Amino acid sequence: MRPWLLVAAAAFASCDFDAAFQRYCETGRCDGGAGGGAGGDADAGDSGSGGGGGSTGEDGGGDAGADAGVDGGFDGGLPPCPRRSHARLVCSAPRVISPGAVPYGPAASGAPGRFVIAWGTSAGVEIRQVGESGADQWRKTFATVTLPESISVSARDDRWAAAWIDERSDQRVACISGFSDGGLVPASDGGVVTLVATGATDRVGVAVSENGAVGLAASSTVLSTDVYLGASVAGCPTSVRREPLTFYTVDPAAGHMRGGGVDGFRFSVSGRFGSEGHLQLFKLEPDGGVRWRYMRDITRSFGAQAAVMAENGLAMISSLGERLPDGGYRLNALAMSTDFAFVGQTTTVTENVGWWNASTCGLGCVAHVYTSSGNVGYVIASFTGDDFSVTPRGAFHYDVACERPVGASELAVASSGELLAIVVTQPPELELLVCRKPVF
């Protein structure tokens, strides 16, 4: 779950790095720009979301400690970050959950009472479930041949699923699903990891239903106009459909409408053509066809996205990165209806973003979590609605962490009830903060 925004064909002639991705280029890969996440968590209601509301003394004080590991005395509530006007989230002290191996590309998803977190290392993909206190419940590691290109994870009720791309030349997506007690759903070949044949891909999104159905979306950032979509009623799909597009793909995402079975999966893919931003929503039909809705924005040069399903299942909300002339990014939010009838209005969330991700946070709420651009800055959460206007909620912008090195940081975010898990890479470590949802 770590797609980057690629800046059209001409940009491939010379790689456009910034400090956040320098270490990836040193491993032999050159990706242009910053990026968001391929939002695999489609469980808005049970995942909840939310940071912490402490802009008052009561909310930022002692009662925060009652929320499973959230210590109101640490880095939350009052006072605000120095020289900042934003409210502060009430968060736990950061807990290092990946010592000894440089982590990257984190992904996260939430379900009642737990968070499922995945990330890559030089050894492979690590998947870990933690409780709302942040304490480990189980962990699993899957070896990969190379540094995984993309990782996505989804949790709902007592089910979870994860997907990753080991190497684009392999032309396969790895997928695995399981239960909240750590048990795995066997693959069709008797193993535990399903390898799904695709074309050359380097981005993946996954979603799981409350009954264990799994949906996959995969695409490539390298001048590709294809997206690969698949769904299975139980466990990971063993095949996908290729759908041609009219734009160059960047980020795929998968979401699920509760109670919808396989018919409840929706797939979103973002991309660009020239200076235009494009977004397309899909549904796989039982007869082998597809239904879709498409939009393009000739005024906004967006490409990368993190997309999530609204709690009520009426819309997929995309957190879109728009490349600016100065090389920075503007973060926008846009909703598309899951019945394909409407495309909402674009709302600007913030300017000058480095890395971002998104999660639902209960009925009528989406949390957009991001780092400010530059080498030293802030981790920030902004809250919007999940209807077609995606209007700001509460104080809109809340600081999570103050004046820290963020130039090499990546983010994942997930929710469970009134709590929000924010995962931050702080090389060479991966940190977990558990925060309280603001009161809107």
C-alpha positions as CSV (number, residue, x, y, z in Angstrom):
1,M,0.0,0.0,0.0
2,R,2.6,2.5,-1.1
3,P,1.8,3.9,-4.5
4,W,3.6,6.9,-5.8
5,L,2.5,9.6,-8.2
6,L,4.3,9.2,-11.6
7,V,4.5,12.3,-13.7
8,A,3.6,11.1,-17.2
9,A,5.7,9.8,-20.0
10,A,8.2,12.7,-20.2
11,A,9.2,12.3,-16.6
12,F,10.7,8.9,-17.1
13,A,13.6,10.4,-19.0
14,S,15.1,11.6,-15.8
15,C,14.0,10.3,-12.4
16,D,12.5,12.9,-10.1
17,F,13.3,11.9,-6.5
18,D,12.9,13.6,-3.3
19,A,14.4,12.7,0.1
20,A,11.5,10.5,1.0
21,F,12.3,8.0,-1.7
22,Q,16.1,8.3,-1.9
23,R,16.7,5.0,-0.2
24,Y,14.4,3.2,-2.7
25,C,16.2,4.6,-5.6
26,E,19.5,3.4,-4.0
27,T,18.1,-0.2,-4.3
28,G,17.9,0.2,-8.0
29,R,14.3,1.6,-8.4
30,C,13.5,5.1,-9.4
31,D,9.9,6.3,-8.7
32,G,8.9,9.8,-9.4
33,G,7.0,11.8,-6.8
34,A,5.2,11.2,-3.5
35,G,2.1,9.1,-3.0
36,G,-0.7,7.8,-1.0
37,G,-2.1,4.4,-0.3
38,A,-4.2,1.9,-2.2
39,G,-7.0,1.8,0.4
40,G,-7.8,-1.9,1.0
41,D,-9.8,-1.3,4.1
42,A,-13.4,-1.1,3.1
43,D,-15.0,-1.5,6.5
44,A,-16.0,1.9,7.5
45,G,-18.4,1.0,10.2
46,D,-16.4,-1.5,12.2
47,S,-13.1,0.0,11.3
48,G,-14.2,3.3,12.7
49,S,-11.4,5.8,12.5
50,G,-10.6,8.8,14.4
51,G,-7.8,10.5,16.0
52,G,-8.2,12.1,19.3
53,G,-10.2,14.9,20.2
54,G,-8.4,16.8,22.8
55,S,-8.7,20.4,22.2
56,T,-10.1,20.8,25.7
57,G,-8.6,20.1,29.1
58,E,-11.1,17.4,29.9
59,D,-10.7,15.5,26.6
60,G,-6.9,15.9,26.5
61,G,-6.4,14.9,30.1
62,G,-6.8,11.9,32.4
63,D,-9.9,10.3,30.9
64,A,-8.0,9.6,27.7
65,G,-6.0,6.9,29.5
66,A,-9.1,4.8,29.8
67,D,-9.1,4.1,26.1
68,A,-6.9,1.1,25.8
69,G,-3.4,2.3,25.9
70,V,-4.1,6.0,25.0
71,D,-2.3,8.0,27.6
72,G,-3.7,11.5,27.7
73,G,-0.6,12.8,29.4
74,F,1.6,12.1,26.3
75,D,1.7,14.3,23.2
76,G,-2.0,14.9,23.0
77,G,-4.6,17.6,23.7
78,L,-3.2,20.8,25.0
79,P,-0.8,22.4,24.3
80,P,-0.7,22.6,20.5
81,C,2.5,22.1,18.6
82,P,4.8,25.2,18.9
83,R,3.8,28.0,16.5
84,R,0.8,26.0,15.3
85,S,-2.9,26.8,15.4
86,H,-4.2,23.2,14.8
87,A,-5.9,21.2,17.6
88,R,-3.9,18.2,18.8
89,L,-5.0,14.6,18.8
90,V,-4.8,12.6,22.1
91,C,-2.4,9.8,21.3
92,S,-0.4,7.1,23.0
93,A,3.4,7.2,23.1
94,P,4.8,5.9,19.9
95,R,5.6,2.1,20.1
96,V,8.3,0.7,17.9
97,I,6.8,-2.4,16.3
98,S,9.6,-3.2,13.7
99,P,13.0,-3.2,15.4
100,G,16.0,-4.5,13.5
101,A,14.8,-4.2,9.9
102,V,14.2,-1.1,7.9
103,P,10.5,-1.0,7.2
104,Y,8.7,0.5,4.2
105,G,5.3,0.7,2.5
106,P,3.1,0.2,5.6
107,A,-0.6,-0.7,5.2
108,A,-3.2,-0.9,8.0
109,S,-6.9,-1.8,8.5
110,G,-9.1,-2.0,11.5
111,A,-12.0,-4.1,12.8
112,P,-13.7,-4.2,16.2
113,G,-11.0,-4.4,18.9
114,R,-8.1,-4.9,16.6
115,F,-5.8,-3.5,13.9
116,V,-4.1,-5.5,11.2
117,I,-0.8,-3.9,10.0
118,A,1.5,-5.0,7.2
119,W,4.8,-3.7,5.9
120,G,7.8,-4.8,3.8
121,T,11.4,-5.4,4.8
122,S,14.4,-6.9,3.0
123,A,13.2,-10.3,4.2
124,G,9.7,-10.1,3.0
125,V,6.2,-9.0,4.1
126,E,5.3,-8.9,7.8
127,I,1.7,-8.9,8.9
128,R,0.8,-8.2,12.5
129,Q,-2.4,-7.9,14.4
130,V,-2.5,-5.7,17.5
131,G,-5.2,-4.9,20.0
132,E,-6.6,-1.4,20.6
133,S,-3.9,-1.0,23.3
134,G,-1.2,-1.6,20.6
135,A,-0.2,-5.0,22.1
136,D,0.6,-7.8,19.7
137,Q,-2.0,-10.6,19.2
138,W,-0.2,-12.5,16.4
139,R,2.3,-12.0,13.6
140,K,3.2,-13.7,10.4
141,T,6.1,-13.2,8.0
142,F,6.1,-14.2,4.3
143,A,9.4,-14.4,2.3
144,T,9.7,-12.5,-0.9
145,V,12.3,-12.6,-3.7
146,T,12.8,-8.9,-3.8
147,L,11.6,-5.8,-1.9
148,P,7.8,-6.0,-2.4
149,E,6.5,-3.4,-4.8
150,S,3.2,-2.7,-3.1
151,I,1.3,-4.0,0.0
152,S,-2.4,-3.8,0.9
153,V,-4.4,-5.1,3.8
154,S,-8.0,-5.2,4.8
155,A,-9.9,-6.3,8.0
156,R,-13.6,-6.8,8.7
157,D,-15.3,-8.4,11.7
158,D,-13.3,-11.6,12.3
159,R,-11.7,-11.7,8.8
160,W,-8.6,-10.2,7.2
161,A,-6.8,-10.3,3.8
162,A,-3.5,-9.0,2.5
163,A,-2.0,-8.7,-0.9
164,W,1.4,-7.7,-2.3
165,I,3.5,-7.6,-5.4
166,D,6.9,-9.2,-5.1
167,E,8.4,-8.3,-8.4
168,R,6.6,-6.7,-11.4
169,S,8.4,-9.0,-13.9
170,D,6.9,-12.0,-12.2
171,Q,3.4,-10.8,-13.4
172,R,1.7,-12.2,-10.3
173,V,0.0,-10.8,-7.2
174,A,0.4,-12.7,-3.9
175,C,-2.8,-12.8,-1.8
176,I,-3.6,-14.4,1.6
177,S,-6.6,-14.3,3.9
178,G,-7.4,-15.4,7.4
179,F,-9.2,-15.1,10.7
180,S,-8.8,-12.7,13.6
181,D,-7.3,-15.6,15.7
182,G,-4.4,-15.8,13.3
183,G,-5.7,-18.8,11.4
184,L,-5.2,-18.8,7.6
185,V,-7.6,-19.7,4.7
186,P,-5.8,-22.3,2.6
187,A,-5.2,-21.5,-1.0
188,S,-6.7,-23.7,-3.8
189,D,-3.4,-25.4,-4.3
190,G,-3.2,-26.5,-0.7
191,G,-0.8,-23.8,0.4
192,V,-1.6,-20.5,2.2
193,V,-0.5,-17.9,-0.4
194,T,-2.5,-17.6,-3.6
195,L,-0.4,-16.4,-6.6
196,V,-2.8,-14.6,-9.0
197,A,-1.6,-14.2,-12.6
198,T,-1.7,-10.7,-14.0
199,G,0.2,-8.6,-16.4
200,A,3.2,-6.6,-15.2
201,T,1.9,-4.8,-12.2
202,D,3.4,-2.8,-9.3
203,R,0.4,-1.6,-7.3
204,V,-2.3,-3.6,-5.6
205,G,-5.5,-3.0,-3.5
206,V,-7.4,-5.7,-1.5
207,A,-10.7,-5.8,0.4
208,V,-12.4,-8.5,2.5
209,S,-16.0,-9.0,3.3
210,E,-17.5,-10.0,6.7
211,N,-18.0,-13.5,5.3
212,G,-14.5,-13.9,3.9
213,A,-15.0,-12.9,0.3
214,V,-11.9,-11.2,-1.1
215,G,-11.6,-8.6,-3.9
216,L,-8.3,-7.6,-5.7
217,A,-7.3,-4.8,-7.9
218,A,-3.9,-4.4,-9.5
219,S,-2.2,-2.1,-12.0
220,S,1.1,-0.7,-13.1
221,T,2.6,2.8,-12.9
222,V,4.8,2.3,-15.9
223,L,2.9,3.6,-18.9
224,S,0.1,1.0,-18.5
225,T,-3.6,1.5,-19.5
226,D,-4.7,-1.8,-17.9
227,V,-6.2,-2.7,-14.6
228,Y,-6.7,-6.3,-13.3
229,L,-9.8,-7.0,-11.2
230,G,-10.9,-10.2,-9.4
231,A,-13.2,-11.4,-6.6
232,S,-13.9,-14.7,-4.8
233,V,-16.8,-15.7,-2.6
234,A,-14.3,-17.4,-0.2
235,G,-10.6,-16.6,0.2
236,C,-8.4,-15.0,-2.4
237,P,-9.5,-15.0,-6.1
238,T,-7.4,-17.3,-8.3
239,S,-7.9,-15.3,-11.4
240,V,-8.5,-11.7,-12.5
241,R,-10.0,-9.9,-15.5
242,R,-8.1,-7.4,-17.5
243,E,-9.9,-4.1,-18.2
244,P,-8.4,-1.6,-20.6
245,L,-8.6,2.1,-19.8
246,T,-8.1,5.4,-21.6
247,F,-5.5,6.8,-19.2
248,Y,-2.2,5.7,-17.6
249,T,-2.9,4.0,-14.3
250,V,-1.4,4.9,-11.0
251,D,-3.3,3.5,-8.0
252,P,-5.9,0.8,-7.7
253,A,-8.1,0.3,-4.6
254,A,-10.8,-2.2,-3.5
255,G,-13.7,-1.7,-1.2
256,H,-16.7,-3.7,0.0
257,M,-20.3,-2.8,0.8
258,R,-21.3,-4.7,3.9
259,G,-23.9,-7.4,3.2
260,G,-23.2,-7.3,-0.5
261,G,-21.3,-10.6,-1.0
262,V,-19.2,-10.7,-4.1
263,D,-21.6,-8.2,-5.7
264,G,-20.6,-5.7,-3.0
265,F,-17.1,-5.2,-4.2
266,R,-16.2,-1.9,-5.9
267,F,-12.8,-1.2,-7.5
268,S,-11.3,2.3,-8.0
269,V,-8.3,3.1,-10.2
270,S,-6.7,6.5,-10.5
271,G,-4.4,7.8,-13.2
272,R,-3.3,10.5,-15.5
273,F,-3.1,11.4,-19.2
274,G,-1.0,14.4,-19.9
275,S,-1.9,17.1,-17.3
276,E,-5.4,15.6,-16.7
277,G,-6.4,13.6,-13.6
278,H,-8.6,10.5,-14.1
279,L,-10.6,8.3,-11.9
280,Q,-12.7,5.2,-12.7
281,L,-15.0,3.0,-10.5
282,F,-15.8,-0.6,-11.4
283,K,-18.1,-3.4,-10.4
284,L,-17.7,-7.0,-11.7
285,E,-21.0,-8.4,-13.1
286,P,-21.9,-12.1,-12.7
287,D,-22.1,-12.6,-16.4
288,G,-18.4,-11.7,-16.9
289,G,-19.0,-8.0,-17.8
290,V,-18.2,-4.9,-15.9
291,R,-20.1,-1.8,-14.9
292,W,-18.2,1.4,-14.5
293,R,-18.3,5.2,-14.0
294,Y,-15.5,7.5,-15.2
295,M,-14.5,11.0,-14.6
296,R,-11.6,13.3,-15.6
297,D,-10.5,16.6,-14.4
298,I,-8.8,18.8,-16.9
299,T,-7.8,21.4,-14.3
300,R,-6.2,19.1,-11.7
301,S,-3.2,17.0,-12.4
302,F,-3.8,14.3,-9.8
303,G,-2.9,10.6,-10.1
304,A,-2.1,8.8,-6.9
305,Q,-4.9,8.0,-4.5
306,A,-5.9,6.3,-1.2
307,A,-9.5,5.2,-1.6
308,V,-12.0,3.8,1.1
309,M,-15.6,2.8,1.2
310,A,-18.0,4.9,3.1
311,E,-19.6,3.3,6.1
312,N,-23.0,3.3,4.6
313,G,-21.7,1.8,1.3
314,L,-23.0,4.6,-0.8
315,A,-19.7,6.0,-2.0
316,M,-16.0,5.4,-2.5
317,I,-14.0,8.3,-1.3
318,S,-10.6,9.0,-2.9
319,S,-7.9,11.0,-1.2
320,L,-6.1,12.3,-4.3
321,G,-2.6,13.8,-4.7
322,E,-2.4,16.6,-7.2
323,R,1.1,17.5,-8.5
324,L,1.8,21.2,-8.4
325,P,4.1,23.2,-10.6
326,D,6.6,23.7,-7.8
327,G,6.9,19.9,-7.4
328,G,4.8,19.7,-4.2
329,Y,1.4,18.1,-3.8
330,R,-2.1,19.3,-3.0
331,L,-4.4,16.7,-1.3
332,N,-8.0,16.6,-2.6
333,A,-11.0,14.4,-1.6
334,L,-13.6,13.2,-4.1
335,A,-16.5,10.8,-3.8
336,M,-18.1,8.5,-6.4
337,S,-21.4,6.8,-5.7
338,T,-21.3,3.0,-5.6
339,D,-24.5,2.9,-7.8
340,F,-22.6,4.8,-10.5
341,A,-25.1,7.6,-10.5
342,F,-23.0,10.5,-9.1
343,V,-19.6,12.0,-9.0
344,G,-19.2,14.4,-6.1
345,Q,-17.4,17.7,-5.9
346,T,-13.7,17.9,-5.3
347,T,-12.7,19.3,-1.9
348,T,-9.1,20.5,-1.2
349,V,-7.9,19.1,2.0
350,T,-4.5,20.7,2.3
351,E,-1.4,21.9,0.4
352,N,2.3,20.8,0.6
353,V,1.9,17.1,1.4
354,G,4.7,14.6,1.4
355,W,3.0,11.2,2.1
356,W,-0.6,10.4,2.8
357,N,-3.2,7.7,3.5
358,A,-6.8,7.5,4.4
359,S,-9.3,5.6,6.5
360,T,-13.0,5.8,7.3
361,C,-13.9,6.9,10.8
362,G,-17.5,6.0,11.4
363,L,-20.7,7.2,9.8
364,G,-20.1,10.4,7.8
365,C,-16.3,10.5,8.4
366,V,-13.0,10.0,6.6
367,A,-9.6,10.6,8.1
368,H,-6.9,11.8,5.7
369,V,-3.5,11.4,7.5
370,Y,-0.4,12.9,5.9
371,T,3.1,14.4,6.5
372,S,4.0,17.9,5.6
373,S,6.5,18.2,2.8
374,G,10.1,18.8,3.6
375,N,12.6,16.9,5.8
376,V,11.4,18.2,9.1
377,G,7.7,18.8,9.7
378,Y,4.5,17.3,11.1
379,V,2.2,14.3,11.0
380,I,-1.4,15.7,10.5
381,A,-4.9,14.2,10.4
382,S,-7.7,16.1,8.5
383,F,-11.3,14.9,8.7
384,T,-14.0,15.1,6.1
385,G,-17.5,13.7,5.5
386,D,-18.0,10.6,3.4
387,D,-20.9,12.0,1.3
388,F,-20.6,13.6,-2.1
389,S,-19.6,17.0,-0.7
390,V,-16.8,15.6,1.5
391,T,-17.0,18.7,3.7
392,P,-14.6,19.3,6.6
393,R,-15.5,17.8,10.0
394,G,-14.7,19.2,13.4
395,A,-11.7,21.5,13.5
396,F,-10.7,19.9,10.1
397,H,-6.9,19.7,10.8
398,Y,-5.4,18.1,13.8
399,D,-1.7,17.7,14.5
400,V,-0.6,14.2,15.5
401,A,3.2,14.7,15.9
402,C,5.2,17.9,16.0
403,E,8.5,18.9,14.4
404,R,10.0,15.6,13.6
405,P,12.0,14.2,10.7
406,V,9.3,13.3,8.0
407,G,11.4,13.4,4.8
408,A,11.7,9.6,4.8
409,S,8.4,8.8,6.5
410,E,5.5,6.8,5.1
411,L,2.1,6.4,6.7
412,A,-0.7,4.0,7.2
413,V,-4.0,4.6,9.1
414,A,-6.8,2.4,10.3
415,S,-9.7,2.6,12.8
416,S,-11.5,0.6,15.4
417,G,-14.5,2.1,17.1
418,E,-13.4,5.4,18.6
419,L,-9.7,4.8,18.1
420,L,-7.3,5.4,15.2
421,A,-4.1,3.6,14.6
422,I,-1.4,5.7,12.8
423,V,1.6,3.8,11.6
424,V,4.7,5.9,10.7
425,T,8.0,4.8,9.3
426,Q,10.8,6.6,11.1
427,P,13.8,4.8,9.6
428,P,15.1,2.5,10.7
429,E,12.0,1.9,12.8
430,L,8.2,1.5,12.4
431,E,6.2,3.4,15.0
432,L,2.5,2.8,16.1
433,L,0.4,5.5,17.7
434,V,-3.1,4.9,19.0
435,C,-5.2,8.0,19.0
436,R,-8.7,9.0,20.0
437,K,-11.3,10.2,17.5
438,P,-12.3,13.8,17.7
439,V,-15.8,14.6,18.8
440,F,-17.6,16.4,15.9
